[in-house]
Amino acid sequence: MKYKTTAIYLSLPLIFILPFFVLPRVIKITKIECLTQYGLCSDDLTKNVNSVLGKPLIIAKRELKKILKNYALAQKYSIRFKLPSILRTDIILAKPKFAIGKGDGSKSVLVDKGGFVLEEVSETNLPRILISGELPGVGEKVKEDKFFALNLVYGIYYLYQVKVGEIDVDRLIVNFPNGVKVIFPLEGDRGTLLGSLKLVFAKVENVKEIDLRYKNPIIR
């Protein structure tokens, strides 16, 4: 009797611990709830996370973490299990600030404030630069000259609501609605360049072209 009582006491911890080891391997996920701060996840992301359906909880959760870790738009995320067989993930998406597009307008990539490419899209209304070469890939950091141009165009958009500039070799060209063509360098002080542009617009009339690549702007 004494041995039976001892065995019962020894087995009690196992009764409570065993389900935590067994259930994650037995329960198969039948539904994924995917939400962001804006609502339901995009169709593409939903398709990716649904790839873990039908897999045991322990495997599904591991694979879902890997998917979200590699998803460039996911700034933060959490995953939790819901009875009877649901995994819910809540994602904080990084917010794009501007875009880089191909010169032919076929596609663009969205870029965050730190210069990292978040997503490829077919069209966008964000302030953007156009380039002739290949677009940077998702997850890559934009090169310094292009990042400088992006911030410059963003400043121009803030001041004049002109949201598109085009990189031509070693310069940024912005065409304004009034017919003025402005040429910017791809390095320097953004505040100084925008200040010089405001000064020229305020003091000079009948301008066709402003070249701000030099210490003293060339005005034509």
URCOR-V560420 format. One record per run of one state. SS is the DSSP state (alpha for helix, beta for strand, coil for the rest). FROM is the first residue (numbers start at 1). TO is the last residue. If there is no record, write none. Layout:
# URCOR-V560420
SS,FROM,TO + SS,FROM,TO
This chain:
# URCOR-V560420
coil,1,1 + alpha,2,26 + coil,27,27 + beta,28,28 + coil,29,30 + beta,31,36 + coil,37,38 + beta,39,40 + coil,41,42 + alpha,43,52 + coil,53,55 + beta,56,56 + alpha,57,69 + coil,70,73 + beta,74,82 + coil,83,85 + beta,86,93 + coil,94,95 + beta,96,102 + coil,103,107 + beta,108,112 + coil,113,115 + beta,116,121 + coil,122,127 + beta,128,131 + coil,132,140 + beta,141,141 + coil,142,143 + alpha,144,160 + coil,161,163 + beta,164,168 + coil,169,170 + beta,171,175 + coil,176,180 + beta,181,184 + coil,185,189 + alpha,190,203 + coil,204,208 + beta,209,211 + coil,212,217 + beta,218,219 + coil,220,220
